[in-house]
């Protein structure tokens, strides 16, 4: 089965876990765009839909969905997104994009965070991909030095400014055997706004597809 | 002695705890503006001077001190700043002036943090002063709900935008018997940029001007 066919199959499986009439939040990336296509074909309607990125918003609007203002939202029922890595406790490394803060906020607000992925994203221990750390511009060097003390190798994603006006450091070589502890440590560094480790806001349900097209839900 | 005179006294006393040719960090607020005046009068010169707010930068420049970017400076030798509350362990509440993020970054980047205040700022337990929490604008409602769960009563400091483009929630009625734990808990809330508890970045040296103008150092 080719990549695109696998993607369609896994988002179709994910859609079965989503009821009509709820408040739905959508993340970003190619899996989410595929999810929107399948959503449109399904004809499912929702009370409200909110989006974590411009790209997702455009795709939803093109599919005929009206986007709600996130600020007006008191609660979110389900948040659908993908991840770069998933560990057995459903802790994640996400993103990399400039909408990291929005994604973490959605994950924090949602009653259920449903994560869609192919089986290559499943790992025993997180850390095969860099961890994005969003920092206040003035703190960039200080934060980088603190990350080095933690054993990390930070690289400044030069030229990138997040939607909140901050900068991103991509950090390799961090020891992530205890994602919750590391997330807390990173959040406590002065100048850090958010991180790509989603431990406190881990996924509640994972819908995963292997190369043969077999779906696992856990 | 009136409060302005007490601020001047303690600002002057701080000069004895700094040396020329160091990298000096300067905080914000009315006591710090007195300190900038005292600096100017002293004629002391420094290797670099970094500042925690636009207001302080303007005052420093007017006093003849060029202001450097923290990213270009690296470590700060001594950081001088005031506080809204100081407990016996030198833990602080800061942020009444909305500059808490940059203040915390400088306190963190500094080898020594010298805190200057008049007697009215000394408390047995932090929390009578409403705790400032800087948040990403889109996260305001979510963070406020989480702060309510922690027992606080957050109020939006409406109309105030920080130097980083964020908003401030002032949290009333928190009893901060364990500043370290509460600082970590609030830092873990998605959308929080900085919490005004300085326990990880507490003061190293505190200078207090007593009612009679005497300076107490601890």
Interface residues (C-beta under 8 A of the other chain):
Chain A: X70 X71 X73 X74 X101 X102 X104 X105 X107 X108 X109 X136 X137 X138 X139 X140 X141 X142 X145 X164 X165 X166 X183 X184 X187 X188 X189 X190 X191 X193 X194 X200 X201
Chain B: X69 X70 X71 X74 X101 X102 X104 X105 X107 X108 X109 X136 X138 X139 X140 X141 X142 X164 X165 X166 X183 X184 X187 X188 X189 X190 X191 X193 X194 X200 X201
